[in-house]
Structure formats: C-alpha cells, structure tokens
Amino acid sequence: MANSRNHIVMMALLAGTLFGCETATTTMTMRDQANDAVWQGRWSEAEQLYGQLVAKSPGSWRDQYGYGLSAMHTGDLSEARQALEVAHTLKPSNRQIALDLAETMYQQKDYNSLFRFLGDRAEARKDSSDWLLLGEYALMTNDPDSAREFVARAMVVDDASSVDPYLRAATMSEQMGDLDAAKRYLRTGWEVDPSNATVQERLRSYGVIPGPTLAMPSSDTR
C-alpha cells in the first residue's frame, strides 16, 4: 500500500513537472510567433498573441510593449496606451517605449499629456534629443513658438558630441522659415564634424562653401 501511495505521488509530481515544461514551451512558442508577426507587420495577429502573453505575465515589460506597439498599429489606442504606460513603468530607461507611448498620445490628440510626459523626460534626462523631439511635436501641433524654445533648449544641453542634433535643429528651423537659424546650426554642425557629407551638402545649398574660413564669425552669425 505504501509503495502504491509513493507511486501515485511520484506520478503527480512528474505530471506537474511536465505540465510546467509544456506551459513554458507554449509561452516561448507564442512569443516567437508574436515577434515574427511584428517583424512582418501582421499587427492584428501580433496584438492577439501579445494579449494572451500579457494575460499570463502582466509583469513582463517586453510583452506589455509588444502588446502596446501592436495595438497602436491596429488603432486600438486606449489599449495601446495602457500597455505602453505599464511597459514604461517597468522599463523607464527604454527610449523606444517612451517614443511609442508619446506617439500614441499624439494619435489620441492628448497633447497636454504628451507635452507633460516628454517635458518631464527631457528635464530628467538632460539630453538634447528629448528637447528636439518636443520641438518636432510642437511643429506637428502648429506651435512654432514652443518649437523654437525647445530647439534652443536642446542646443543649450547638447555636448557637441554628435552632428545629428544640429542637423535636426536646422531642419526644424527650415520648416519654421527661419533660414538664418538653420544656417547657424549647420555651421555649428560643421565645426563638430567638418567631414560630415550631409552638413557640407546642406551648407552648399545656402551658398556656403565648407572650409577653414567657415569657423570664422560672419555677418549672419548672431
């Protein structure tokens, strides 16, 4: 009788182990399928799969992000925002999550939340790219005055380690019709990286020839 009871216990433990392995395998397979759906742009399928994963593991920032991203692309903005907010809370350092959360707010036309979220992030991170992103959204919401302010803030906090912020600032200035500012940003970008072909080409479009004399102050420099 004792042997029989031991056998039953062992079988139950083995069944539990096998069930656990099967569940883990199913979850991994589902996640792979969800990832493939995202890469192939099958957003409805991805949303459905990630939704099942989130139901199983709501504390997974990857699953929450995948669900939010998929829902954003299917137009299910309320679900997208909720999932992306959870993902951002779980992984606040991930820039892509923040970008997609901001885009969801923009698509919802919740501009107050959008600018508050990005403004707090920019203040905390002290990164020019965050201020430039604010500038881009300001332009998209027809607020050029705020856009100029955000671009100026970006240039103040920039450490001149890359030419990219100056190219973006020049592009936004052009969109606002401030060609003098665009030219100044391109000049500064050239000083950061004189070999950058994009900066050289854009300067030439203004009739400015990149060379040793470009770093000298000129009449259009304020």
C-alpha positions as CSV (number, residue, x, y, z in Angstrom):
1,M,0.0,0.0,0.0
2,A,2.9,2.4,0.9
3,N,4.5,1.6,-2.4
4,S,1.3,2.3,-4.2
5,R,0.9,5.7,-2.5
6,N,4.5,6.6,-3.3
7,H,3.9,5.7,-6.9
8,I,0.9,8.0,-7.1
9,V,2.8,10.9,-5.5
10,M,5.7,10.4,-8.0
11,M,3.3,10.3,-10.9
12,A,1.6,13.5,-9.7
13,L,5.0,15.3,-9.3
14,L,6.1,14.1,-12.8
15,A,2.8,15.3,-14.3
16,G,3.3,18.7,-12.7
17,T,6.8,19.0,-14.0
18,L,5.7,18.0,-17.5
19,F,2.8,20.5,-17.4
20,G,5.2,23.2,-16.3
21,C,7.6,22.5,-19.1
22,E,4.7,22.3,-21.6
23,T,3.4,25.7,-20.4
24,A,6.9,27.3,-20.6
25,T,7.4,25.8,-24.1
26,T,4.0,27.1,-25.2
27,T,4.7,30.6,-23.9
28,M,8.1,30.6,-25.7
29,T,6.5,29.5,-28.9
30,M,3.7,32.1,-28.7
31,R,6.3,34.8,-28.0
32,D,8.3,33.8,-31.1
33,Q,5.1,33.8,-33.1
34,A,4.2,37.3,-31.8
35,N,7.7,38.6,-32.6
36,D,7.5,37.2,-36.1
37,A,4.1,38.9,-36.6
38,V,5.6,42.2,-35.5
39,W,8.6,42.0,-37.8
40,Q,6.3,41.1,-40.7
41,G,3.8,43.8,-39.9
42,R,0.9,41.4,-39.1
43,W,-0.3,43.7,-36.4
44,S,-3.7,42.2,-35.6
45,E,-2.2,38.8,-35.1
46,A,0.6,40.2,-33.0
47,E,-1.9,42.1,-30.8
48,Q,-3.8,38.9,-30.3
49,L,-0.8,36.9,-29.4
50,Y,0.8,39.5,-27.1
51,G,-2.6,40.0,-25.5
52,Q,-2.5,36.3,-24.4
53,L,1.0,36.7,-23.2
54,V,0.2,39.8,-21.2
55,A,-2.7,37.9,-19.6
56,K,-0.3,35.2,-18.5
57,S,2.6,37.5,-17.4
58,P,1.5,41.1,-16.8
59,G,4.8,41.9,-15.2
60,S,6.8,41.3,-18.5
61,W,7.7,44.7,-19.9
62,R,8.6,43.0,-23.3
63,D,5.1,41.5,-23.6
64,Q,3.4,44.7,-22.5
65,Y,5.5,46.7,-25.0
66,G,4.7,44.2,-27.8
67,Y,1.0,44.4,-27.0
68,G,1.1,48.2,-26.8
69,L,3.0,48.5,-30.1
70,S,0.7,46.2,-31.9
71,A,-2.4,47.8,-30.6
72,M,-1.1,51.2,-31.6
73,H,-0.7,50.0,-35.2
74,T,-4.2,48.5,-35.3
75,G,-5.7,51.7,-34.0
76,D,-6.7,50.3,-30.6
77,L,-5.2,53.4,-28.9
78,S,-6.7,53.0,-25.5
79,E,-5.3,49.5,-25.1
80,A,-2.0,50.6,-26.6
81,R,-1.6,53.5,-24.2
82,Q,-2.4,51.4,-21.2
83,A,0.1,48.7,-22.1
84,L,2.8,51.1,-23.1
85,E,2.4,53.0,-19.8
86,V,2.9,49.7,-17.9
87,A,5.9,48.9,-20.1
88,H,7.4,52.3,-19.4
89,T,6.8,52.0,-15.7
90,L,8.6,48.6,-15.8
91,K,11.4,49.8,-18.0
92,P,11.7,53.6,-17.8
93,S,15.1,53.7,-19.3
94,N,14.0,52.2,-22.7
95,R,13.8,55.1,-25.1
96,Q,11.8,53.2,-27.8
97,I,9.0,52.6,-25.3
98,A,8.9,56.3,-24.5
99,L,8.8,57.2,-28.2
100,D,5.9,54.9,-28.9
101,L,4.0,56.0,-25.8
102,A,4.4,59.6,-27.0
103,E,3.2,58.7,-30.5
104,T,0.1,57.0,-29.0
105,M,-0.7,60.1,-27.0
106,Y,-0.3,62.2,-30.2
107,Q,-2.6,59.9,-32.1
108,Q,-5.1,60.3,-29.3
109,K,-4.8,64.1,-29.6
110,D,-4.0,64.2,-25.9
111,Y,-1.5,66.9,-26.4
112,N,-1.4,68.1,-22.8
113,S,-0.3,64.6,-21.6
114,L,2.1,64.3,-24.5
115,F,4.0,67.5,-23.7
116,R,3.9,66.9,-20.0
117,F,5.3,63.4,-20.4
118,L,8.0,64.5,-22.8
119,G,8.8,67.6,-20.9
120,D,9.3,65.7,-17.6
121,R,11.5,63.2,-19.5
122,A,13.6,66.0,-21.1
123,E,14.1,67.7,-17.7
124,A,15.2,64.5,-16.1
125,R,17.5,63.1,-18.8
126,K,19.2,66.3,-19.9
127,D,19.5,65.0,-23.4
128,S,19.2,67.2,-26.5
129,S,17.3,64.5,-28.4
130,D,14.4,64.8,-25.9
131,W,14.1,68.5,-26.4
132,L,14.3,68.1,-30.2
133,L,11.6,65.6,-30.0
134,L,9.4,68.1,-28.1
135,G,10.2,70.6,-30.9
136,E,9.1,68.2,-33.6
137,Y,5.8,67.5,-31.8
138,A,5.3,71.3,-31.3
139,L,5.6,71.8,-35.0
140,M,3.2,68.9,-35.7
141,T,0.7,70.6,-33.4
142,N,1.1,74.0,-35.0
143,D,3.0,75.6,-32.2
144,P,6.2,77.1,-33.8
145,D,6.9,79.4,-30.8
146,S,7.2,76.4,-28.5
147,A,9.2,74.6,-31.1
148,R,11.8,77.4,-31.2
149,E,12.0,77.3,-27.5
150,F,12.5,73.5,-27.4
151,V,15.2,73.7,-30.1
152,A,17.0,76.4,-28.2
153,R,16.9,74.2,-25.0
154,A,18.3,71.3,-27.0
155,M,21.2,73.3,-28.1
156,V,21.9,74.5,-24.6
157,V,22.1,71.0,-23.2
158,D,23.9,69.5,-26.2
159,D,27.5,68.4,-25.5
160,A,28.6,68.8,-29.2
161,S,29.4,65.1,-29.3
162,S,27.4,64.5,-32.5
163,V,26.3,66.4,-35.5
164,D,22.9,64.9,-35.6
165,P,21.2,67.4,-33.1
166,Y,22.4,70.3,-35.3
167,L,21.0,68.7,-38.5
168,R,17.7,68.1,-36.8
169,A,17.7,71.7,-35.4
170,A,18.5,73.0,-38.9
171,T,15.7,71.0,-40.4
172,M,13.1,72.3,-37.9
173,S,14.3,75.9,-38.4
174,E,13.8,75.5,-42.1
175,Q,10.3,74.2,-41.6
176,M,9.6,77.3,-39.5
177,G,11.0,79.5,-42.2
178,D,14.0,80.7,-40.1
179,L,16.7,80.1,-42.6
180,D,19.3,82.2,-40.7
181,A,18.9,79.9,-37.7
182,A,19.2,76.9,-39.9
183,K,22.4,78.1,-41.4
184,R,23.8,78.8,-37.9
185,Y,23.0,75.3,-36.8
186,L,24.7,73.9,-39.9
187,R,27.8,76.0,-39.3
188,T,28.0,74.6,-35.7
189,G,27.4,71.1,-37.0
190,W,30.3,71.6,-39.4
191,E,32.5,72.7,-36.5
192,V,31.6,69.5,-34.7
193,D,32.3,67.3,-37.7
194,P,33.9,69.0,-40.7
195,S,33.9,65.7,-42.7
196,N,30.2,65.1,-42.5
197,A,28.9,65.0,-46.1
198,T,25.3,65.8,-45.2
199,V,26.3,69.0,-43.4
200,Q,28.6,70.0,-46.3
201,E,25.9,69.5,-48.9
202,R,23.3,71.4,-46.9
203,L,25.7,74.3,-46.3
204,R,26.4,74.4,-50.1
205,S,22.6,74.7,-50.7
206,Y,22.9,78.0,-48.8
207,G,25.8,79.1,-50.9
208,V,28.2,78.5,-48.1
209,I,31.5,76.7,-49.0
210,P,32.8,74.4,-46.2
211,G,36.4,75.2,-45.5
212,P,38.8,76.7,-43.0
213,T,37.2,80.1,-43.1
214,L,33.8,78.7,-42.2
215,A,34.5,78.7,-38.5
216,M,35.2,82.5,-38.6
217,P,32.3,84.7,-37.5
218,S,30.3,86.1,-40.4
219,S,27.7,88.8,-40.8
220,D,24.8,86.3,-40.5
221,T,26.0,84.9,-37.1
222,R,24.2,86.3,-34.1
